[in-house]
Amino acid sequence: MSPINAPMQEYNVADDPFAVPENHPAIQPLASDDPFAASNFVADGEVSVPDADDLTLELGVPSDEEFVYVSSDPRHHVKATVLVVKRDGDGFGKSYFLLTPAVAAWAKSQPSLKKFVKVMHIYV
């Protein structure tokens, strides 16, 4: 008899190495309040008001040894104007400086600084 016409063997789940074991917990659906759901992100052209009442923002530059905790909730963000310049010293990376609205307007009007002023979403 050829392999094409071979008789079918009856399927036995106990012999299947890919079957889910009996003591395996049931698969649970995702929670409806998933913070990374697409509905939590704004579409292009929409304006969102960040809800940061539960966050503490501190002014100042952290040292290189400090770790910064970033919220895992995508709704915790601010749209800020930043001055991006090449880092001095080691020559690697960039330094980012938050600008107040008045300083951002002044920097945008300066031809030498204009290309370094960027608007970014910062997740806090």
HELIX and SHEET records of a PDB file:
HELIX    1   1 PRO A    3  ASN A    5  5                                   3    
HELIX    2   2 VAL A   13  ASP A   15  5                                   3    
HELIX    3   3 ALA A   38  ASN A   40  5                                   3    
HELIX    4   4 PRO A  101  SER A  109  1                                   9    
HELIX    5   5 LYS A  114  PHE A  116  5                                   3    
SHEET    1   A 3 LYS A  94  LEU A  99  0                                        
SHEET    2   A 3 HIS A  77  LYS A  86 -1                                        
SHEET    3   A 3 VAL A 117  TYR A 123 -1                                        
END                                                                             
